[in-house]
Amino acid sequence: MTEPYYQDDQITIYFADCRDILPLLSGKSVDLVVTDPPYGISFMGKDWDTFNEITAPQGVYQHKKGFRKLPRQNTASMTEFFVPIWKECFRVLKDGAFAFVMCSSRADVMAKQINALQDAGFNIGFTPIFWAYASGFPKAQNIGKA
């Protein structure tokens, strides 16, 4: 088993790829899952936020004219990537435990993530907690003056 990132008599924290560590954990042994999974939107051109042949099933993203298609163009492959991970999370969580899953505020990404969580067995019938950092985007301007 992978060595814990931090451990004391009450808590164990793993810092690892969930696809490697979750299968090693006993069922119903985890109190909390906290994760910020990739959104698949190639945030600021970063490779860690893309689905490619290394990180996901082939075909999740396809190149066309130099641009990557957004996840909404290939929902089946994004679901194929996430549902098995969420099923493993659901398996290791104790009854009544909580999963805190961060997600992009983009409606297309959030909807896919919610559907994947529901397909894995999670109860998603609650109001989400939102945190929005709204800077760095273009501001409105008068086109007539531009």
N, CA, C and O atoms as a GROMACS GRO file, in nm:
protein
  584
    1MET      N    1   0.084  -0.119   0.000
    1MET     CA    2   0.000   0.000   0.000
    1MET      C    3   0.088   0.124   0.000
    1MET      O    4   0.198   0.123   0.054
    2THR      N    5   0.038   0.230  -0.061
    2THR     CA    6   0.108   0.358  -0.065
    2THR      C    7   0.120   0.415   0.076
    2THR      O    8   0.027   0.404   0.157
    3GLU      N    9   0.231   0.473   0.104
    3GLU     CA   10   0.254   0.534   0.235
    3GLU      C   11   0.165   0.657   0.251
    3GLU      O   12   0.148   0.735   0.157
    4PRO      N   13   0.108   0.675   0.370
    4PRO     CA   14   0.026   0.795   0.394
    4PRO      C   15   0.108   0.923   0.383
    4PRO      O   16   0.227   0.925   0.416
    5TYR      N   17   0.045   1.028   0.336
    5TYR     CA   18   0.107   1.160   0.330
    5TYR      C   19   0.121   1.216   0.471
    5TYR      O   20   0.221   1.278   0.505
    6TYR      N   21   0.017   1.191   0.552
    6TYR     CA   22   0.016   1.231   0.693
    6TYR      C   23  -0.067   1.130   0.770
    6TYR      O   24  -0.168   1.082   0.720
    7GLN      N   25  -0.022   1.098   0.891
    7GLN     CA   26  -0.098   1.004   0.972
    7GLN      C   27  -0.072   1.030   1.119
    7GLN      O   28   0.042   1.053   1.160
    8ASP      N   29  -0.178   1.026   1.198
    8ASP     CA   30  -0.166   1.025   1.344
    8ASP      C   31  -0.269   0.926   1.396
    8ASP      O   32  -0.320   0.845   1.319
    9ASP      N   33  -0.301   0.932   1.524
    9ASP     CA   34  -0.392   0.831   1.580
    9ASP      C   35  -0.537   0.851   1.540
    9ASP      O   36  -0.620   0.763   1.565
   10GLN      N   37  -0.572   0.965   1.478
   10GLN     CA   38  -0.710   0.990   1.440
   10GLN      C   39  -0.732   1.008   1.290
   10GLN      O   40  -0.846   0.998   1.244
   11ILE      N   41  -0.628   1.034   1.216
   11ILE     CA   42  -0.647   1.069   1.075
   11ILE      C   43  -0.534   1.011   0.989
   11ILE      O   44  -0.419   1.000   1.032
   12THR      N   45  -0.569   0.976   0.868
   12THR     CA   46  -0.472   0.935   0.767
   12THR      C   47  -0.506   1.009   0.638
   12THR      O   48  -0.620   1.006   0.592
   13ILE      N   49  -0.407   1.075   0.582
   13ILE     CA   50  -0.425   1.148   0.457
   13ILE      C   51  -0.332   1.087   0.353
   13ILE      O   52  -0.213   1.069   0.376
   14TYR      N   53  -0.392   1.054   0.237
   14TYR     CA   54  -0.314   1.003   0.125
   14TYR      C   55  -0.306   1.110   0.018
   14TYR      O   56  -0.405   1.178  -0.010
   15PHE      N   57  -0.192   1.126  -0.039
   15PHE     CA   58  -0.172   1.216  -0.152
   15PHE      C   59  -0.128   1.128  -0.267
   15PHE      O   60  -0.009   1.101  -0.284
   16ALA      N   61  -0.224   1.085  -0.346
   16ALA     CA   62  -0.195   0.989  -0.453
   16ALA      C   63  -0.303   0.998  -0.559
   16ALA      O   64  -0.408   1.059  -0.538
   17ASP      N   65  -0.277   0.937  -0.672
   17ASP     CA   66  -0.377   0.926  -0.777
   17ASP      C   67  -0.487   0.834  -0.724
   17ASP      O   68  -0.459   0.722  -0.682
   18CYS      N   69  -0.609   0.882  -0.726
   18CYS     CA   70  -0.720   0.805  -0.669
   18CYS      C   71  -0.737   0.670  -0.738
   18CYS      O   72  -0.784   0.574  -0.676
   19ARG      N   73  -0.699   0.662  -0.864
   19ARG     CA   74  -0.712   0.535  -0.936
   19ARG      C   75  -0.615   0.430  -0.882
   19ARG      O   76  -0.636   0.311  -0.901
   20ASP      N   77  -0.509   0.476  -0.815
   20ASP     CA   78  -0.412   0.384  -0.755
   20ASP      C   79  -0.446   0.350  -0.611
   20ASP      O   80  -0.430   0.235  -0.570
   21ILE      N   81  -0.493   0.448  -0.534
   21ILE     CA   82  -0.511   0.428  -0.389
   21ILE      C   83  -0.647   0.372  -0.351
   21ILE      O   84  -0.655   0.290  -0.259
   22LEU      N   85  -0.754   0.413  -0.419
   22LEU     CA   86  -0.888   0.369  -0.379
   22LEU      C   87  -0.907   0.217  -0.380
   22LEU      O   88  -0.965   0.164  -0.285
   23PRO      N   89  -0.860   0.146  -0.481
   23PRO     CA   90  -0.878   0.000  -0.479
   23PRO      C   91  -0.809  -0.070  -0.363
   23PRO      O   92  -0.843  -0.183  -0.329
   24LEU      N   93  -0.710  -0.003  -0.302
   24LEU     CA   94  -0.636  -0.062  -0.191
   24LEU      C   95  -0.704  -0.042  -0.056
   24LEU      O   96  -0.668  -0.107   0.041
   25LEU      N   97  -0.802   0.047  -0.050
   25LEU     CA   98  -0.870   0.077   0.076
   25LEU      C   99  -0.986  -0.019   0.099
   25LEU      O  100  -1.051  -0.064   0.005
   26SER      N  101  -1.010  -0.050   0.226
   26SER     CA  102  -1.122  -0.136   0.263
   26SER      C  103  -1.254  -0.064   0.241
   26SER      O  104  -1.261   0.059   0.251
   27GLY      N  105  -1.358  -0.139   0.211
   27GLY     CA  106  -1.491  -0.082   0.196
   27GLY      C  107  -1.541  -0.022   0.327
   27GLY      O  108  -1.513  -0.073   0.435
   28LYS      N  109  -1.614   0.088   0.314
   28LYS     CA  110  -1.674   0.158   0.428
   28LYS      C  111  -1.570   0.189   0.537
   28LYS      O  112  -1.595   0.168   0.656
   29SER      N  113  -1.454   0.240   0.494
   29SER     CA  114  -1.346   0.271   0.587
   29SER      C  115  -1.308   0.419   0.588
   29SER      O  116  -1.218   0.459   0.663
   30VAL      N  117  -1.374   0.500   0.507
   30VAL     CA  118  -1.335   0.641   0.491
   30VAL      C  119  -1.447   0.731   0.541
   30VAL      O  120  -1.565   0.708   0.511
   31ASP      N  121  -1.410   0.835   0.618
   31ASP     CA  122  -1.506   0.930   0.672
   31ASP      C  123  -1.535   1.045   0.576
   31ASP      O  124  -1.644   1.101   0.579
   32LEU      N  125  -1.439   1.082   0.493
   32LEU     CA  126  -1.454   1.199   0.408
   32LEU      C  127  -1.367   1.186   0.284
   32LEU      O  128  -1.251   1.146   0.293
   33VAL      N  129  -1.423   1.219   0.170
   33VAL     CA  130  -1.348   1.231   0.045
   33VAL      C  131  -1.351   1.378   0.007
   33VAL      O  132  -1.458   1.437  -0.007
   34VAL      N  133  -1.233   1.437  -0.010
   34VAL     CA  134  -1.221   1.576  -0.055
   34VAL      C  135  -1.138   1.573  -0.182
   34VAL      O  136  -1.025   1.524  -0.182
   35THR      N  137  -1.195   1.625  -0.290
   35THR     CA  138  -1.124   1.619  -0.416
   35THR      C  139  -1.160   1.736  -0.507
   35THR      O  140  -1.270   1.791  -0.501
   36ASP      N  141  -1.066   1.772  -0.589
   36ASP     CA  142  -1.085   1.872  -0.693
   36ASP      C  143  -1.041   1.807  -0.824
   36ASP      O  144  -0.930   1.831  -0.871
   37PRO      N  145  -1.130   1.726  -0.882
   37PRO     CA  146  -1.091   1.651  -1.001
   37PRO      C  147  -1.073   1.742  -1.121
   37PRO      O  148  -1.120   1.856  -1.120
   38PRO      N  149  -1.006   1.694  -1.225
   38PRO     CA  150  -0.991   1.776  -1.345
   38PRO      C  151  -1.127   1.808  -1.406
   38PRO      O  152  -1.218   1.725  -1.404
   39TYR      N  153  -1.140   1.927  -1.461
   39TYR     CA  154  -1.265   1.969  -1.522
   39TYR      C  155  -1.266   1.936  -1.672
   39TYR      O  156  -1.371   1.934  -1.736
   40GLY      N  157  -1.149   1.911  -1.725
   40GLY     CA  158  -1.140   1.878  -1.866
   40GLY      C  159  -1.156   1.996  -1.959
   40GLY      O  160  -1.197   1.979  -2.074
   41ILE      N  161  -1.124   2.115  -1.911
   41ILE     CA  162  -1.140   2.235  -1.995
   41ILE      C  163  -1.005   2.294  -2.032
   41ILE      O  164  -0.998   2.403  -2.089
   42SER      N  165  -0.897   2.222  -2.001
   42SER     CA  166  -0.761   2.268  -2.030
   42SER      C  167  -0.739   2.408  -1.972
   42SER      O  168  -0.698   2.500  -2.042
   43PHE      N  169  -0.768   2.421  -1.842
   43PHE     CA  170  -0.758   2.549  -1.773
   43PHE      C  171  -0.621   2.612  -1.796
   43PHE      O  172  -0.518   2.553  -1.763
   44MET      N  173  -0.621   2.729  -1.852
   44MET     CA  174  -0.501   2.806  -1.883
   44MET      C  175  -0.400   2.722  -1.962
   44MET      O  176  -0.279   2.743  -1.952
   45GLY      N  177  -0.450   2.627  -2.042
   45GLY     CA  178  -0.364   2.545  -2.126
   45GLY      C  179  -0.284   2.440  -2.050
   45GLY      O  180  -0.189   2.384  -2.105
   46LYS      N  181  -0.321   2.411  -1.926
   46LYS     CA  182  -0.246   2.317  -1.843
   46LYS      C  183  -0.282   2.172  -1.878
   46LYS      O  184  -0.399   2.139  -1.894
   47ASP      N  185  -0.182   2.087  -1.888
   47ASP     CA  186  -0.203   1.947  -1.922
   47ASP      C  187  -0.278   1.870  -1.814
   47ASP      O  188  -0.350   1.775  -1.845
   48TRP      N  189  -0.263   1.911  -1.686
   48TRP     CA  190  -0.328   1.838  -1.578
   48TRP      C  191  -0.480   1.851  -1.585
   48TRP      O  192  -0.551   1.775  -1.519
   49ASP      N  193  -0.531   1.944  -1.661
   49ASP     CA  194  -0.675   1.962  -1.672
   49ASP      C  195  -0.726   1.923  -1.810
   49ASP      O  196  -0.818   1.985  -1.863
   50THR      N  197  -0.666   1.822  -1.866
   50THR     CA  198  -0.713   1.771  -1.994
   50THR      C  199  -0.737   1.622  -1.981
   50THR      O  200  -0.681   1.556  -1.893
   51PHE      N  201  -0.819   1.571  -2.066
   51PHE     CA  202  -0.837   1.428  -2.076
   51PHE      C  203  -0.769   1.388  -2.206
   51PHE      O  204  -0.806   1.434  -2.314
   52ASN      N  205  -0.670   1.303  -2.195
   52ASN     CA  206  -0.600   1.257  -2.314
   52ASN      C  207  -0.580   1.108  -2.305
   52ASN      O  208  -0.630   1.043  -2.213
   53GLU      N  209  -0.509   1.052  -2.400
   53GLU     CA  210  -0.494   0.906  -2.404
   53GLU      C  211  -0.422   0.851  -2.281
   53GLU      O  212  -0.430   0.732  -2.254
   54ILE      N  213  -0.352   0.935  -2.207
   54ILE     CA  214  -0.283   0.890  -2.086
   54ILE      C  215  -0.377   0.893  -1.966
   54ILE      O  216  -0.380   0.799  -1.887
   55THR      N  217  -0.455   1.001  -1.952
   55THR     CA  218  -0.536   1.017  -1.833
   55THR      C  219  -0.678   0.965  -1.847
   55THR      O  220  -0.746   0.944  -1.746
   56ALA      N  221  -0.725   0.945  -1.968
   56ALA     CA  222  -0.864   0.904  -1.986
   56ALA      C  223  -0.878   0.815  -2.108
   56ALA      O  224  -0.785   0.803  -2.188
   57PRO      N  225  -0.993   0.753  -2.122
   57PRO     CA  226  -1.014   0.669  -2.240
   57PRO      C  227  -0.996   0.748  -2.368
   57PRO      O  228  -1.030   0.866  -2.375
   58GLN      N  229  -0.942   0.684  -2.468
   58GLN     CA  230  -0.917   0.751  -2.595
   58GLN      C  231  -1.047   0.806  -2.652
   58GLN      O  232  -1.152   0.740  -2.646
   59GLY      N  233  -1.040   0.922  -2.706
   59GLY     CA  234  -1.156   0.981  -2.771
   59GLY      C  235  -1.228   1.083  -2.685
   59GLY      O  236  -1.324   1.145  -2.732
   60VAL      N  237  -1.186   1.102  -2.560
   60VAL     CA  238  -1.254   1.200  -2.478
   60VAL      C  239  -1.243   1.338  -2.543
   60VAL      O  240  -1.341   1.411  -2.551
   61TYR      N  241  -1.126   1.370  -2.589
   61TYR     CA  242  -1.107   1.496  -2.660
   61TYR      C  243  -1.054   1.465  -2.798
   61TYR      O  244  -0.976   1.371  -2.817
   62GLN      N  245  -1.096   1.543  -2.891
   62GLN     CA  246  -1.046   1.528  -3.027
   62GLN      C  247  -1.000   1.666  -3.073
   62GLN      O  248  -1.063   1.767  -3.043
   63HIS      N  249  -0.890   1.668  -3.146
   63HIS     CA  250  -0.840   1.796  -3.194
   63HIS      C  251  -0.906   1.831  -3.327
   63HIS      O  252  -0.923   1.746  -3.415
   64LYS      N  253  -0.942   1.956  -3.341
   64LYS     CA  254  -1.000   2.005  -3.466
   64LYS      C  255  -0.957   2.150  -3.482
   64LYS      O  256  -0.990   2.234  -3.399
   65LYS      N  257  -0.884   2.178  -3.586
   65LYS     CA  258  -0.837   2.313  -3.614
   65LYS      C  259  -0.756   2.370  -3.498
   65LYS      O  260  -0.761   2.491  -3.473
   66GLY      N  261  -0.682   2.285  -3.426
   66GLY     CA  262  -0.595   2.332  -3.318
   66GLY      C  263  -0.664   2.356  -3.185
   66GLY      O  264  -0.596   2.390  -3.088
   67PHE      N  265  -0.795   2.338  -3.176
   67PHE     CA  266  -0.866   2.358  -3.051
   67PHE      C  267  -0.919   2.225  -2.999
   67PHE      O  268  -0.957   2.138  -3.077
   68ARG      N  269  -0.920   2.210  -2.867
   68ARG     CA  270  -0.977   2.091  -2.807
   68ARG      C  271  -1.126   2.112  -2.790
   68ARG      O  272  -1.171   2.220  -2.752
   69LYS      N  273  -1.202   2.008  -2.819
   69LYS     CA  274  -1.346   2.018  -2.799
   69LYS      C  275  -1.374   2.014  -2.649
   69LYS      O  276  -1.301   1.950  -2.574
   70LEU      N  277  -1.477   2.081  -2.608
   70LEU     CA  278  -1.516   2.082  -2.467
   70LEU      C  279  -1.580   1.949  -2.431
   70LEU      O  280  -1.628   1.877  -2.520
   71PRO      N  281  -1.583   1.914  -2.302
   71PRO     CA  282  -1.641   1.787  -2.260
   71PRO      C  283  -1.783   1.766  -2.308
   71PRO      O  284  -1.824   1.653  -2.333
   72ARG      N  285  -1.859   1.874  -2.323
   72ARG     CA  286  -1.999   1.858  -2.363
   72ARG      C  287  -2.010   1.797  -2.503
   72ARG      O  288  -2.118   1.752  -2.542
   73GLN      N  289  -1.900   1.796  -2.577
   73GLN     CA  290  -1.901   1.737  -2.710
   73GLN      C  291  -1.889   1.585  -2.705
   73GLN      O  292  -1.917   1.517  -2.804
   74ASN      N  293  -1.848   1.531  -2.590
   74ASN     CA  294  -1.827   1.388  -2.580
   74ASN      C  295  -1.860   1.341  -2.439
   74ASN      O  296  -1.771   1.297  -2.365
   75THR      N  297  -1.984   1.349  -2.401
   75THR     CA  298  -2.029   1.317  -2.266
   75THR      C  299  -2.000   1.172  -2.230
   75THR      O  300  -1.964   1.144  -2.115
   76ALA      N  301  -2.016   1.081  -2.323
   76ALA     CA  302  -1.998   0.939  -2.293
   76ALA      C  303  -1.858   0.909  -2.243
   76ALA      O  304  -1.842   0.832  -2.149
   77SER      N  305  -1.757   0.969  -2.303
   77SER     CA  306  -1.619   0.942  -2.261
   77SER      C  307  -1.586   1.005  -2.127
   77SER      O  308  -1.513   0.946  -2.047
   78MET      N  309  -1.639   1.123  -2.100
   78MET     CA  310  -1.616   1.186  -1.970
   78MET      C  311  -1.682   1.102  -1.861
   78MET      O  312  -1.625   1.082  -1.754
   79THR      N  313  -1.802   1.053  -1.888
   79THR     CA  314  -1.872   0.966  -1.793
   79THR      C  315  -1.793   0.837  -1.774
   79THR      O  316  -1.780   0.788  -1.662
   80GLU      N  317  -1.741   0.783  -1.882
   80GLU     CA  318  -1.661   0.660  -1.875
   80GLU      C  319  -1.539   0.679  -1.786
   80GLU      O  320  -1.496   0.586  -1.718
   81PHE      N  321  -1.483   0.800  -1.785
   81PHE     CA  322  -1.367   0.830  -1.701
   81PHE      C  323  -1.406   0.844  -1.554
   81PHE      O  324  -1.339   0.787  -1.468
   82PHE      N  325  -1.512   0.920  -1.524
   82PHE     CA  326  -1.544   0.954  -1.386
   82PHE      C  327  -1.625   0.850  -1.310
   82PHE      O  328  -1.597   0.828  -1.192
   83VAL      N  329  -1.723   0.787  -1.370
   83VAL     CA  330  -1.813   0.698  -1.295
   83VAL      C  331  -1.737   0.588  -1.220
   83VAL      O  332  -1.769   0.566  -1.103
   84PRO      N  333  -1.640   0.518  -1.279
   84PRO     CA  334  -1.567   0.417  -1.201
   84PRO      C  335  -1.495   0.476  -1.079
   84PRO      O  336  -1.487   0.411  -0.975
   85ILE      N  337  -1.443   0.597  -1.092
   85ILE     CA  338  -1.375   0.662  -0.979
   85ILE      C  339  -1.476   0.692  -0.868
   85ILE      O  340  -1.449   0.665  -0.751
   86TRP      N  341  -1.593   0.747  -0.906
   86TRP     CA  342  -1.694   0.779  -0.805
   86TRP      C  343  -1.750   0.652  -0.742
   86TRP      O  344  -1.784   0.653  -0.623
   87LYS      N  345  -1.759   0.544  -0.817
   87LYS     CA  346  -1.806   0.417  -0.759
   87LYS      C  347  -1.708   0.368  -0.653
   87LYS      O  348  -1.750   0.316  -0.549
   88GLU      N  349  -1.580   0.384  -0.678
   88GLU     CA  350  -1.479   0.345  -0.578
   88GLU      C  351  -1.489   0.435  -0.454
   88GLU      O  352  -1.477   0.387  -0.341
   89CYS      N  353  -1.510   0.565  -0.476
   89CYS     CA  354  -1.528   0.657  -0.362
   89CYS      C  355  -1.649   0.615  -0.281
   89CYS      O  356  -1.644   0.611  -0.158
   90PHE      N  357  -1.757   0.584  -0.348
   90PHE     CA  358  -1.880   0.543  -0.281
   90PHE      C  359  -1.858   0.414  -0.202
   90PHE      O  360  -1.912   0.398  -0.092
   91ARG      N  361  -1.780   0.322  -0.257
   91ARG     CA  362  -1.752   0.194  -0.192
   91ARG      C  363  -1.674   0.212  -0.062
   91ARG      O  364  -1.703   0.145   0.037
   92VAL      N  365  -1.576   0.302  -0.061
   92VAL     CA  366  -1.491   0.317   0.057
   92VAL      C  367  -1.551   0.409   0.163
   92VAL      O  368  -1.508   0.404   0.279
   93LEU      N  369  -1.648   0.492   0.126
   93LEU     CA  370  -1.708   0.583   0.225
   93LEU      C  371  -1.799   0.506   0.322
   93LEU      O  372  -1.874   0.417   0.283
   94LYS      N  373  -1.789   0.544   0.448
   94LYS     CA  374  -1.877   0.486   0.549
   94LYS      C  375  -2.020   0.533   0.522
   94LYS      O  376  -2.042   0.634   0.456
   95ASP      N  377  -2.117   0.458   0.572
   95ASP     CA  378  -2.257   0.500   0.559
   95ASP      C  379  -2.275   0.637   0.622
   95ASP      O  380  -2.235   0.660   0.736
   96GLY      N  381  -2.334   0.728   0.548
   96GLY     CA  382  -2.357   0.863   0.598
   96GLY      C  383  -2.238   0.956   0.584
   96GLY      O  384  -2.246   1.072   0.622
   97ALA      N  385  -2.127   0.906   0.530
   97ALA     CA  386  -2.008   0.990   0.513
   97ALA      C  387  -2.031   1.089   0.398
   97ALA      O  388  -2.131   1.082   0.327
   98PHE      N  389  -1.939   1.180   0.383
   98PHE     CA  390  -1.957   1.292   0.293
   98PHE      C  391  -1.845   1.296   0.190
   98PHE      O  392  -1.730   1.268   0.222
   99ALA      N  393  -1.879   1.332   0.067
   99ALA     CA  394  -1.780   1.358  -0.037
   99ALA      C  395  -1.790   1.505  -0.074
   99ALA      O  396  -1.896   1.553  -0.113
  100PHE      N  397  -1.680   1.575  -0.062
  100PHE     CA  398  -1.673   1.716  -0.098
  100PHE      C  399  -1.600   1.724  -0.231
  100PHE      O  400  -1.477   1.715  -0.236
  101VAL      N  401  -1.676   1.741  -0.339
  101VAL     CA  402  -1.621   1.738  -0.474
  101VAL      C  403  -1.627   1.878  -0.533
  101VAL      O  404  -1.736   1.931  -0.559
  102MET      N  405  -1.511   1.938  -0.554
  102MET     CA  406  -1.509   2.070  -0.615
  102MET      C  407  -1.532   2.057  -0.764
  102MET      O  408  -1.503   1.953  -0.824
  103CYS      N  409  -1.585   2.162  -0.824
  103CYS     CA  410  -1.617   2.157  -0.965
  103CYS      C  411  -1.614   2.298  -1.023
  103CYS      O  412  -1.627   2.396  -0.951
  104SER      N  413  -1.598   2.304  -1.151
  104SER     CA  414  -1.602   2.431  -1.221
  104SER      C  415  -1.743   2.489  -1.211
  104SER      O  416  -1.842   2.415  -1.201
  105SER      N  417  -1.752   2.619  -1.213
  105SER     CA  418  -1.884   2.682  -1.211
  105SER      C  419  -1.951   2.680  -1.348
  105SER      O  420  -2.067   2.720  -1.362
  106ARG      N  421  -1.880   2.632  -1.449
  106ARG     CA  422  -1.940   2.619  -1.582
  106ARG      C  423  -2.051   2.516  -1.577
  106ARG      O  424  -2.032   2.405  -1.527
  107ALA      N  425  -2.164   2.552  -1.628
  107ALA     CA  426  -2.283   2.465  -1.620
  107ALA      C  427  -2.262   2.330  -1.689
  107ALA      O  428  -2.309   2.228  -1.638
  108ASP      N  429  -2.192   2.328  -1.802
  108ASP     CA  430  -2.173   2.201  -1.873
  108ASP      C  431  -2.087   2.105  -1.793
  108ASP      O  432  -2.117   1.986  -1.786
  109VAL      N  433  -1.981   2.155  -1.733
  109VAL     CA  434  -1.891   2.070  -1.654
  109VAL      C  435  -1.962   2.023  -1.526
  109VAL      O  436  -1.954   1.906  -1.490
  110MET      N  437  -2.030   2.116  -1.459
  110MET     CA  438  -2.099   2.082  -1.334
  110MET      C  439  -2.209   1.979  -1.358
  110MET      O  440  -2.223   1.886  -1.278
  111ALA      N  441  -2.285   1.994  -1.462
  111ALA     CA  442  -2.393   1.900  -1.491
  111ALA      C  443  -2.339   1.760  -1.516
  111ALA      O  444  -2.396   1.662  -1.468
  112LYS      N  445  -2.229   1.750  -1.589
  112LYS     CA  446  -2.169   1.618  -1.615
  112LYS      C  447  -2.118   1.555  -1.487
  112LYS      O  448  -2.133   1.435  -1.465
  113GLN      N  449  -2.056   1.637  -1.402
  113GLN     CA  450  -2.002   1.584  -1.276
  113GLN      C  451  -2.115   1.538  -1.185
  113GLN      O  452  -2.104   1.432  -1.122
  114ILE      N  453  -2.222   1.612  -1.177
  114ILE     CA  454  -2.337   1.573  -1.095
  114ILE      C  455  -2.398   1.443  -1.148
  114ILE      O  456  -2.431   1.354  -1.070
  115ASN      N  457  -2.412   1.432  -1.279
  115ASN     CA  458  -2.466   1.309  -1.337
  115ASN      C  459  -2.376   1.190  -1.310
  115ASN      O  460  -2.425   1.081  -1.279
  116ALA      N  461  -2.245   1.209  -1.320
  116ALA     CA  462  -2.151   1.099  -1.293
  116ALA      C  463  -2.159   1.056  -1.147
  116ALA      O  464  -2.156   0.936  -1.118
  117LEU      N  465  -2.170   1.152  -1.055
  117LEU     CA  466  -2.184   1.118  -0.913
  117LEU      C  467  -2.313   1.040  -0.888
  117LEU      O  468  -2.314   0.943  -0.813
  118GLN      N  469  -2.420   1.084  -0.950
  118GLN     CA  470  -2.549   1.015  -0.933
  118GLN      C  471  -2.543   0.874  -0.993
  118GLN      O  472  -2.595   0.780  -0.933
  119ASP      N  473  -2.482   0.859  -1.109
  119ASP     CA  474  -2.467   0.728  -1.171
  119ASP      C  475  -2.387   0.632  -1.084
  119ASP      O  476  -2.406   0.510  -1.092
  120ALA      N  477  -2.298   0.686  -1.002
  120ALA     CA  478  -2.216   0.602  -0.913
  120ALA      C  479  -2.288   0.567  -0.784
  120ALA      O  480  -2.238   0.485  -0.706
  121GLY      N  481  -2.404   0.626  -0.758
  121GLY     CA  482  -2.480   0.592  -0.639
  121GLY      C  483  -2.491   0.702  -0.535
  121GLY      O  484  -2.559   0.683  -0.434
  122PHE      N  485  -2.427   0.815  -0.556
  122PHE     CA  486  -2.433   0.924  -0.459
  122PHE      C  487  -2.570   0.992  -0.460
  122PHE      O  488  -2.635   1.002  -0.564
  123ASN      N  489  -2.612   1.038  -0.343
  123ASN     CA  490  -2.732   1.119  -0.330
  123ASN      C  491  -2.692   1.262  -0.361
  123ASN      O  492  -2.616   1.323  -0.287
  124ILE      N  493  -2.743   1.314  -0.469
  124ILE     CA  494  -2.706   1.451  -0.508
  124ILE      C  495  -2.824   1.547  -0.491
  124ILE      O  496  -2.824   1.656  -0.548
  125GLY      N  497  -2.924   1.506  -0.415
  125GLY     CA  498  -3.043   1.588  -0.395
  125GLY      C  499  -3.025   1.691  -0.285
  125GLY      O  500  -3.100   1.691  -0.188
  126PHE      N  501  -2.929   1.779  -0.299
  126PHE     CA  502  -2.905   1.883  -0.201
  126PHE      C  503  -2.857   2.008  -0.273
  126PHE      O  504  -2.820   2.002  -0.391
  127THR      N  505  -2.857   2.119  -0.205
  127THR     CA  506  -2.811   2.244  -0.264
  127THR      C  507  -2.659   2.249  -0.254
  127THR      O  508  -2.605   2.235  -0.145
  128PRO      N  509  -2.589   2.270  -0.364
  128PRO     CA  510  -2.443   2.275  -0.359
  128PRO      C  511  -2.393   2.403  -0.292
  128PRO      O  512  -2.466   2.501  -0.282
  129ILE      N  513  -2.270   2.398  -0.248
  129ILE     CA  514  -2.202   2.515  -0.192
  129ILE      C  515  -2.122   2.576  -0.306
  129ILE      O  516  -2.047   2.506  -0.374
  130PHE      N  517  -2.137   2.706  -0.327
  130PHE     CA  518  -2.067   2.771  -0.437
  130PHE      C  519  -1.963   2.868  -0.385
  130PHE      O  520  -1.984   2.936  -0.285
  131TRP      N  521  -1.852   2.872  -0.453
  131TRP     CA  522  -1.749   2.972  -0.432
  131TRP      C  523  -1.707   3.017  -0.570
  131TRP      O  524  -1.661   2.935  -0.650
  132ALA      N  525  -1.722   3.141  -0.600
  132ALA     CA  526  -1.687   3.190  -0.732
  132ALA      C  527  -1.583   3.300  -0.719
  132ALA      O  528  -1.599   3.393  -0.640
  133TYR      N  529  -1.478   3.289  -0.795
  133TYR     CA  530  -1.372   3.389  -0.799
  133TYR      C  531  -1.385   3.459  -0.933
  133TYR      O  532  -1.338   3.410  -1.035
  134ALA      N  533  -1.448   3.574  -0.931
  134ALA     CA  534  -1.486   3.639  -1.056
  134ALA      C  535  -1.392   3.754  -1.091
  134ALA      O  536  -1.431   3.871  -1.087
  135SER      N  537  -1.271   3.720  -1.125
  135SER     CA  538  -1.181   3.824  -1.176
  135SER      C  539  -1.099   3.764  -1.290
  135SER      O  540  -1.094   3.642  -1.307
  136GLY      N  541  -1.038   3.849  -1.364
  136GLY     CA  542  -0.958   3.803  -1.474
  136GLY      C  543  -1.037   3.785  -1.603
  136GLY      O  544  -0.981   3.743  -1.704
  137PHE      N  545  -1.164   3.815  -1.601
  137PHE     CA  546  -1.245   3.803  -1.720
  137PHE      C  547  -1.266   3.943  -1.778
  137PHE      O  548  -1.264   4.042  -1.705
  138PRO      N  549  -1.287   3.952  -1.909
  138PRO     CA  550  -1.309   4.083  -1.970
  138PRO      C  551  -1.430   4.153  -1.910
  138PRO      O  552  -1.531   4.089  -1.878
  139LYS      N  553  -1.421   4.281  -1.895
  139LYS     CA  554  -1.531   4.361  -1.841
  139LYS      C  555  -1.617   4.412  -1.957
  139LYS      O  556  -1.571   4.424  -2.070
  140ALA      N  557  -1.741   4.442  -1.926
  140ALA     CA  558  -1.831   4.496  -2.028
  140ALA      C  559  -1.778   4.633  -2.075
  140ALA      O  560  -1.720   4.709  -1.997
  141GLN      N  561  -1.798   4.661  -2.199
  141GLN     CA  562  -1.761   4.791  -2.249
  141GLN      C  563  -1.856   4.837  -2.358
  141GLN      O  564  -1.925   4.756  -2.420
  142ASN      N  565  -1.859   4.964  -2.381
  142ASN     CA  566  -1.942   5.023  -2.484
  142ASN      C  567  -1.877   4.999  -2.620
  142ASN      O  568  -1.770   5.052  -2.648
  143ILE      N  569  -1.942   4.917  -2.702
  143ILE     CA  570  -1.887   4.882  -2.832
  143ILE      C  571  -1.870   5.007  -2.919
  143ILE      O  572  -1.777   5.016  -2.999
  144GLY      N  573  -1.961   5.102  -2.904
  144GLY     CA  574  -1.954   5.226  -2.982
  144GLY      C  575  -1.828   5.307  -2.954
  144GLY      O  576  -1.781   5.381  -3.040
  145LYS      N  577  -1.773   5.292  -2.833
  145LYS     CA  578  -1.653   5.366  -2.795
  145LYS      C  579  -1.526   5.284  -2.818
  145LYS      O  580  -1.416   5.340  -2.814
  146ALA      N  581  -1.539   5.155  -2.842
  146ALA     CA  582  -1.421   5.068  -2.854
  146ALA      C  583  -1.348   5.090  -2.984
  146ALA      O  584  -1.246   5.025  -3.010
   0.00000   0.00000   0.00000
